[in-house]
Amino acid sequence: MTDEDFMKLAIQSAKDAEASGGAAIGAIMVKDGKVIAKGWSNPYGKRDPSNHGEIDCIRNCAKENDLMDMQSCTLYGTLEPCSMCTGAALWAGVDRIVFGAYAADVVGNDYEYDDYSSEKLVKTSRKLADSSRGNIEVVGGVMREECKQLLKDYKGWQKQ
């Protein structure tokens, strides 16, 4: 399967998140060409500010697969991961992050930093300097327009 095929599955996860009362942001974890975990963004419904789609996916991956080291895994998300989610992916050892819409694509839903870039953030990580690890790869803009559409009716991360 291609990055686009896996992103379609992340988009379905985002739709499931919205149907459950969360924001339309979804994530999946892939290892050896198979989806091994899914995650939804629902911080308000779960009363947990850290319950972003990527964090939920990493947590589910660890629990469901008894997997603390996610080396050889790719995290797919419909939206560029925030600094918390990018940091969690680094700590989990994820090799690749693939996302659809960029932070700047979602007007009215500010990230914590001006000119935020998950790609820049991973390049400054000390974990990246660990010679026993591969370099984390960040690929953005996969099915970008479709992913942007998921959040077109949101402001302040709430559906209007």
Contacts in CASP RR format, 6 or more apart in sequence:
PFRMAT RR
TARGET T0000
AUTHOR 0000-0000-0000
METHOD contacts of the structure
MODEL  1
MTDEDFMKLAIQSAKDAEASGGAAIGAIMVKDGKVIAKGWSNPYGKRDPS
NHGEIDCIRNCAKENDLMDMQSCTLYGTLEPCSMCTGAALWAGVDRIVFG
AYAADVVGNDYEYDDYSSEKLVKTSRKLADSSRGNIEVVGGVMREECKQL
LKDYKGWQKQ
1 33 0 8 1.000
3 76 0 8 1.000
3 98 0 8 1.000
3 139 0 8 1.000
3 142 0 8 1.000
4 142 0 8 1.000
4 143 0 8 1.000
6 28 0 8 1.000
6 30 0 8 1.000
6 35 0 8 1.000
6 74 0 8 1.000
6 76 0 8 1.000
6 98 0 8 1.000
7 76 0 8 1.000
7 77 0 8 1.000
7 78 0 8 1.000
7 98 0 8 1.000
7 100 0 8 1.000
7 142 0 8 1.000
7 143 0 8 1.000
7 146 0 8 1.000
7 147 0 8 1.000
8 143 0 8 1.000
9 28 0 8 1.000
9 35 0 8 1.000
9 76 0 8 1.000
10 26 0 8 1.000
10 27 0 8 1.000
10 28 0 8 1.000
10 76 0 8 1.000
10 77 0 8 1.000
10 78 0 8 1.000
11 26 0 8 1.000
11 78 0 8 1.000
11 143 0 8 1.000
11 146 0 8 1.000
11 147 0 8 1.000
11 150 0 8 1.000
13 26 0 8 1.000
13 27 0 8 1.000
13 28 0 8 1.000
13 38 0 8 1.000
13 39 0 8 1.000
13 40 0 8 1.000
13 53 0 8 1.000
13 78 0 8 1.000
14 24 0 8 1.000
14 25 0 8 1.000
14 26 0 8 1.000
14 40 0 8 1.000
14 41 0 8 1.000
14 78 0 8 1.000
14 147 0 8 1.000
14 150 0 8 1.000
15 24 0 8 1.000
15 150 0 8 1.000
16 26 0 8 1.000
16 38 0 8 1.000
16 40 0 8 1.000
17 23 0 8 1.000
17 24 0 8 1.000
17 25 0 8 1.000
17 26 0 8 1.000
17 39 0 8 1.000
17 40 0 8 1.000
17 41 0 8 1.000
17 42 0 8 1.000
17 53 0 8 1.000
18 24 0 8 1.000
18 150 0 8 1.000
18 159 0 8 1.000
20 40 0 8 1.000
20 42 0 8 1.000
21 42 0 8 1.000
21 44 0 8 1.000
21 45 0 8 1.000
22 40 0 8 1.000
22 41 0 8 1.000
22 42 0 8 1.000
22 43 0 8 1.000
22 44 0 8 1.000
22 45 0 8 1.000
23 41 0 8 1.000
23 42 0 8 1.000
23 151 0 8 1.000
23 154 0 8 1.000
23 157 0 8 1.000
23 158 0 8 1.000
23 159 0 8 1.000
24 41 0 8 1.000
24 78 0 8 1.000
24 150 0 8 1.000
24 151 0 8 1.000
24 154 0 8 1.000
24 159 0 8 1.000
25 40 0 8 1.000
25 41 0 8 1.000
25 52 0 8 1.000
25 53 0 8 1.000
25 77 0 8 1.000
25 78 0 8 1.000
25 79 0 8 1.000
25 150 0 8 1.000
25 151 0 8 1.000
26 38 0 8 1.000
26 39 0 8 1.000
26 40 0 8 1.000
26 41 0 8 1.000
26 53 0 8 1.000
26 57 0 8 1.000
26 77 0 8 1.000
26 78 0 8 1.000
26 79 0 8 1.000
27 38 0 8 1.000
27 39 0 8 1.000
27 40 0 8 1.000
27 53 0 8 1.000
27 54 0 8 1.000
27 56 0 8 1.000
27 57 0 8 1.000
27 75 0 8 1.000
27 76 0 8 1.000
27 77 0 8 1.000
27 78 0 8 1.000
28 35 0 8 1.000
28 37 0 8 1.000
28 38 0 8 1.000
28 39 0 8 1.000
28 57 0 8 1.000
28 75 0 8 1.000
28 76 0 8 1.000
28 77 0 8 1.000
29 35 0 8 1.000
29 36 0 8 1.000
29 37 0 8 1.000
29 38 0 8 1.000
29 57 0 8 1.000
29 58 0 8 1.000
29 60 0 8 1.000
29 61 0 8 1.000
29 70 0 8 1.000
29 73 0 8 1.000
29 74 0 8 1.000
29 75 0 8 1.000
29 76 0 8 1.000
29 94 0 8 1.000
30 36 0 8 1.000
30 73 0 8 1.000
30 74 0 8 1.000
30 76 0 8 1.000
31 70 0 8 1.000
31 72 0 8 1.000
31 73 0 8 1.000
31 74 0 8 1.000
32 72 0 8 1.000
36 61 0 8 1.000
36 64 0 8 1.000
36 65 0 8 1.000
36 67 0 8 1.000
36 73 0 8 1.000
37 57 0 8 1.000
37 58 0 8 1.000
37 60 0 8 1.000
37 61 0 8 1.000
37 64 0 8 1.000
37 65 0 8 1.000
38 57 0 8 1.000
38 60 0 8 1.000
39 53 0 8 1.000
39 54 0 8 1.000
39 56 0 8 1.000
39 57 0 8 1.000
39 60 0 8 1.000
40 53 0 8 1.000
40 56 0 8 1.000
41 51 0 8 1.000
41 52 0 8 1.000
41 53 0 8 1.000
41 56 0 8 1.000
42 51 0 8 1.000
42 56 0 8 1.000
43 49 0 8 1.000
43 50 0 8 1.000
43 51 0 8 1.000
43 52 0 8 1.000
45 51 0 8 1.000
50 84 0 8 1.000
52 81 0 8 1.000
52 82 0 8 1.000
52 84 0 8 1.000
52 85 0 8 1.000
53 77 0 8 1.000
53 85 0 8 1.000
54 75 0 8 1.000
54 77 0 8 1.000
54 81 0 8 1.000
54 85 0 8 1.000
54 88 0 8 1.000
54 89 0 8 1.000
55 84 0 8 1.000
55 85 0 8 1.000
55 88 0 8 1.000
57 75 0 8 1.000
58 70 0 8 1.000
58 75 0 8 1.000
58 88 0 8 1.000
58 89 0 8 1.000
58 92 0 8 1.000
58 94 0 8 1.000
61 67 0 8 1.000
61 70 0 8 1.000
61 73 0 8 1.000
61 92 0 8 1.000
62 68 0 8 1.000
62 70 0 8 1.000
62 92 0 8 1.000
68 92 0 8 1.000
69 92 0 8 1.000
69 93 0 8 1.000
70 89 0 8 1.000
70 92 0 8 1.000
70 93 0 8 1.000
70 94 0 8 1.000
70 95 0 8 1.000
71 93 0 8 1.000
71 94 0 8 1.000
71 95 0 8 1.000
71 133 0 8 1.000
71 134 0 8 1.000
72 95 0 8 1.000
73 92 0 8 1.000
73 93 0 8 1.000
73 94 0 8 1.000
73 95 0 8 1.000
73 96 0 8 1.000
74 94 0 8 1.000
74 95 0 8 1.000
74 96 0 8 1.000
74 97 0 8 1.000
74 98 0 8 1.000
75 81 0 8 1.000
75 89 0 8 1.000
75 94 0 8 1.000
75 96 0 8 1.000
75 97 0 8 1.000
75 98 0 8 1.000
76 98 0 8 1.000
76 99 0 8 1.000
76 142 0 8 1.000
77 97 0 8 1.000
77 98 0 8 1.000
77 99 0 8 1.000
77 100 0 8 1.000
77 147 0 8 1.000
78 99 0 8 1.000
78 100 0 8 1.000
78 101 0 8 1.000
78 147 0 8 1.000
78 150 0 8 1.000
79 99 0 8 1.000
79 100 0 8 1.000
79 101 0 8 1.000
79 103 0 8 1.000
79 106 0 8 1.000
79 147 0 8 1.000
79 150 0 8 1.000
79 151 0 8 1.000
80 99 0 8 1.000
80 100 0 8 1.000
80 101 0 8 1.000
80 102 0 8 1.000
80 103 0 8 1.000
80 116 0 8 1.000
80 117 0 8 1.000
80 118 0 8 1.000
80 140 0 8 1.000
81 89 0 8 1.000
81 97 0 8 1.000
81 99 0 8 1.000
81 118 0 8 1.000
82 103 0 8 1.000
82 111 0 8 1.000
82 112 0 8 1.000
82 116 0 8 1.000
82 118 0 8 1.000
83 111 0 8 1.000
83 112 0 8 1.000
83 113 0 8 1.000
83 116 0 8 1.000
83 118 0 8 1.000
83 121 0 8 1.000
86 97 0 8 1.000
86 118 0 8 1.000
86 121 0 8 1.000
86 122 0 8 1.000
87 121 0 8 1.000
87 125 0 8 1.000
89 97 0 8 1.000
89 136 0 8 1.000
90 122 0 8 1.000
90 125 0 8 1.000
90 127 0 8 1.000
90 128 0 8 1.000
90 136 0 8 1.000
91 127 0 8 1.000
93 127 0 8 1.000
93 133 0 8 1.000
93 136 0 8 1.000
94 136 0 8 1.000
95 134 0 8 1.000
95 136 0 8 1.000
95 137 0 8 1.000
96 136 0 8 1.000
96 137 0 8 1.000
96 138 0 8 1.000
96 139 0 8 1.000
97 118 0 8 1.000
97 122 0 8 1.000
97 136 0 8 1.000
97 137 0 8 1.000
97 138 0 8 1.000
97 139 0 8 1.000
98 138 0 8 1.000
98 139 0 8 1.000
98 140 0 8 1.000
98 142 0 8 1.000
99 118 0 8 1.000
99 138 0 8 1.000
99 139 0 8 1.000
99 140 0 8 1.000
99 141 0 8 1.000
99 142 0 8 1.000
99 147 0 8 1.000
100 140 0 8 1.000
100 141 0 8 1.000
100 142 0 8 1.000
100 143 0 8 1.000
100 144 0 8 1.000
100 146 0 8 1.000
100 147 0 8 1.000
101 141 0 8 1.000
101 144 0 8 1.000
101 147 0 8 1.000
101 148 0 8 1.000
101 150 0 8 1.000
101 151 0 8 1.000
102 140 0 8 1.000
102 141 0 8 1.000
102 144 0 8 1.000
103 111 0 8 1.000
103 116 0 8 1.000
103 117 0 8 1.000
103 118 0 8 1.000
104 116 0 8 1.000
105 144 0 8 1.000
105 147 0 8 1.000
105 148 0 8 1.000
106 148 0 8 1.000
106 151 0 8 1.000
106 154 0 8 1.000
108 154 0 8 1.000
108 155 0 8 1.000
108 156 0 8 1.000
109 151 0 8 1.000
109 154 0 8 1.000
109 155 0 8 1.000
109 156 0 8 1.000
109 157 0 8 1.000
110 156 0 8 1.000
118 138 0 8 1.000
119 138 0 8 1.000
119 140 0 8 1.000
122 128 0 8 1.000
122 136 0 8 1.000
122 138 0 8 1.000
125 136 0 8 1.000
127 133 0 8 1.000
128 135 0 8 1.000
128 136 0 8 1.000
141 147 0 8 1.000
153 159 0 8 1.000
153 160 0 8 1.000
154 160 0 8 1.000
END
